[in-house]
Amino acid sequence: MKAAPLDALLAEIRACHLCAAQLPLGPRPVVQASARSRLLIVSQAPGRKVHDTGVPFNDASGERLRDWLGIDKTAFYDPSNVAIVPMGFCFPGTGKGGDLPPRAECAPAWHPRLLPLLNRVRLTLAVGQYAQAGLLGDRRGRTLTATVQAWRGHLAQDVLPLPHPSPRNQLWLKRNPWFETELLPVLRQQVKEALR
């Protein structure tokens, strides 16, 4: 029996070695998706712990993100609910200030083939500056803060830009209390409606 187009593509992505020579720990593409996914999370790239486990957002960032979304692990890790498609599918390595940016060749190689197959998605979350650059292009603000502050305009196009949920972003969250008071209640409601 022939695999469905999405299943075949996901198998191809998981076997990818496109930038293997540049990956300090080797390739281990991490992606979650289903033809029934209703919430799409486009994020940066897996961190070291996610690389080790092969489970997306299986770290402190994931705990915070699930709290922001108002959903538990069972709903989050059900591909019929949530597709998780990073800008880079593999851990890119660590630099001076944290993880390196996603590999530049990854999203152009896979997103144009993968994203159109997720045609039941009702809400897309652009998590972090790399996802916002990839999804919003010239519609994003000059900074991540400016892009997230303009969330109402992006939501009209079924995209919500979010900061990265990393514990390293604690200072950003303190400086931008409107994120918690204004955006998070709307985010939770939008996620609830998307998954209904």
N, C-alpha and C positions, 0 to 999 in steps of 0.2 A: 504494500500500500504506500502510495506516494505521500511524503510529508507535506503539510500545509505550508504555503509560502512563508508565513511568519516563523513557524517552527524551523524550517530549513535555513532561513536567514539567521535566526538566533544560534543555531548550531554552527553556522559559518563564522559568526562573530566570536563565539566562544573558542573557536579553533584558530583565531587570527594570530599571526606572528609578524604583522606589518612592520612594527617598530621594535621587534625583539632585541635587536642589537643595542638600542638606546635605553632599555629598561633594566635598572640595576638588579631587580629580583626576577627578571624574565616576565613573559606575558602570562597573565591570568585575567582575561576579560571578565568583568562582572556586569551583568545586565539582568533585568527582570522585566518581562512583558508578556502580554497575552492579547489576542485579537479582541478580547472583551474588556481590557483595561479602560477605566473611566477617568482615572487621575494619572497624569503624566508628570513625573518629577525629573526635570533635566538638571543635573548637578555638575560638579566640577570633575573629579576623578576619585577613584577609591584611595583611601588611606592605607597605611601599612596593615592595620588590624583587619580591614576589609579584604586586602590582598591575601592575608594569611588564612582567613576563614572562607572566602568566596561568597560571603553574604553581604549585600549592600547595606550601608548605614548600620553596620553591626558594631557601633562604637558610641562614644559620648555624643557625637554630632547626631547620630540617629535617635538617641533618647530624646534630645532636645527637639528635633524635627517632629517626631511623633507627638510630643507634647504640644507643639505649635499647631499641628493638624487636628489634634483631639481624637486620634485613633490609636488603637492598641497594636501590638506586634502581629496578632493574627490577621487583622484587616490589612495592615501595612505590607505584610509578606505574601498576601494573596494576589497573584498576578492578574486575576480577573478584576480586582479593585485598582491596583497600583502598578504602573509601569515605571521603572527606574532606569533612565537612560542618561548616563553621564556624557560629558563632552569628550572625555578620554576613558575608555573602558578598563585600562590597566593602571596600577600604581606607578606614577612617573618618577618616584624617588623623592629624596628629601634635600632641601636647600638650607640656607642660613636661617630663614624666617619660618620654616615649616615645609610642607609638601611643595614640590615643584608644580608648575602649571600643567594642565593636561597636554599630552602630546598633540601637536598641531595637525598631524595627518589623520587622526582617528575620526573625529566628527565628520569631516568631508568625505571620508571613505564609507561611512556606515549610515549616518543620519538621513541622507536623501533616500536611501532604500528602506530604512526602518520606520521612520516617523509616518509616512503615508499609510503604512499597514496598521497603524493604531487609530483607526477611524471611528472608534467609539469614545474617544477621550472627550470629556466635557470640560475639564479644567487642566491647564498646564502651569506648573510652578517652575520658575526660572531661579534656581538656587545658586546665588553667588555671581560674581562679576563675569566669569567665563561663560556660564550658561546664559546670562543676560546678553552678552556680546553675541553669542551664537544664535539666540532666538530672536532678539529684538533688533539687532543691528543698529542702524542709525536712529531708531526710535527710542533708544535708551538715553539716559541723561549723561552728563559729563562725568559723574561719579556714581558709585553704587548707591550712595545715600540719595542722590537726586533721582535715580531710577526707581528706588523703592518708594520714595515719597510720592512719585507719580503713579502709584499703584492703581488708583481709580481709573485712570485713562487706559492702562493696560488691561485691567479687568474687563473693560468693555469688549476686548478682543479675546477674552477667556484665558488670559495669561496673568499670573500674579508673580511679580519679582520679589524675591526674598533675600535677605542677607544669608551668608553661610551660617549654619547652626553650630559651628565649631565653638568649643569653650574659649578659644583665642579671641572670639568676637565679643567677649563680655563688656569691654569698654565701649564698643559701638552701641550695644544694647542700652548701656547706661546713658550715653549721650543722646539717644533717640527714644525717649520713653513713649512717644506717639506710636511706635511700632507695636508695643504691647497693648496699649489702650485703644488704638483706632483700627490697626490692620488685623491683629490676631483674631478678634471676634468675627470679623468678616471672613477671614481665611477659614476658620473652623466651620462657619455656616456654609461657605462655598464648597468645602470638602464634603460636608454632610450631604449637600444636595447632589454633588457629583457622584457620590457612592450610593445614593438612594436607589 
